[in-house]
Amino acid sequence: MPVSTLTKRGQTTIPKAVIAVLKLQPSQRIVYRIDGDRVTMEAAEDNLNRLYGSFQRPGKEPLTAKAQRERFGRHLAERTTPPKAVGP
């Protein structure tokens, strides 16, 4: 059974056997499901990676998955307003 150690900062290294079973890639998101005192983990679907190359721009190369994420992040930042200050 794979085992890892929790650091003081709440971090751990995922054992190679788990990475192999879940087919995890660097920077991939992981979903944790909590059921009472048990936690399971699974690879999260990265919708942008699945859609890579789906949106063709006439006369231009398709954006990489990283560029798509960055563009989407900028779009969200522009649409999100900072919270208003509360108090006197």
N, C-alpha and C positions, 0 to 999 in steps of 0.2 A: 504494500500500500504506500503510495507516495506521501511524503511528509515534508513540510516546510516550517520555518520559524518566523514568528511575528517580531518585527523590530519595535523599538520604543516609539517610533513614529507611526505605527500601525500599518507598516508595509510588509510584504512577503514576496518571495520569488515563487512563481508558479513552476512546479516540477516539470521537467521535460516530458514525462509520460502523459501528464495532463494536457500540455500544449499539443502533443501529437494527437491525442484522442479528439480534442476539440478543434484541431486544425487551425490553431490561432496564429495570427500574423502580427508583427510589430505594429503598434498603435491601434490595434483592433479593440473595440469595446467589448466588455464582458458584462453579462446580466447575472445578478445574484438574486435568487428567489429564497425568501425566508418563510419557513413553515414551522412555527413553534420554535424548537431549539435546533432545528436542522436548516442548513443553508446549502443550496445547490448552485452551481454556476454553469453558464453556457455561453457560447459565442453569440454576440448580438449581430443581427443582420445590419450590415452597413448599406443602407439604401443607395447612397451616392456611388459606392463602388459597384453595386449591381447595375446601376444606370450608366456607367461609364461609356461614353461614345454614343449614347442614345440621342443626344441633342446636337444635331449637326448645325453648324453656322455656315451658311453659304460662303464658299471661298476661303474658309479658315479651318485650321486643324481642330479636332475635338479637344476640349479641355481635359487635362489629367484629373484624376479623382481628387488629388490634393488641391488643384486650382478650383475645382468645383466647390469643395468644402470651404475654401477661403472666400470665394465669391458669395456663397450662401451666408457665411458668417458676417460678412460686410453688409449684406442685404438685411439680415436680422438686426444688426447694430443700428442701421439707419432707421429702421421701423420701430425700434424699441425706445421708449422715452424713459429717462431716469426717474426714479421715484421722487415725489415731491417731499420737501423737508416738512416735518411736523413739529409744531411747537412755537414758542414766541419768537 
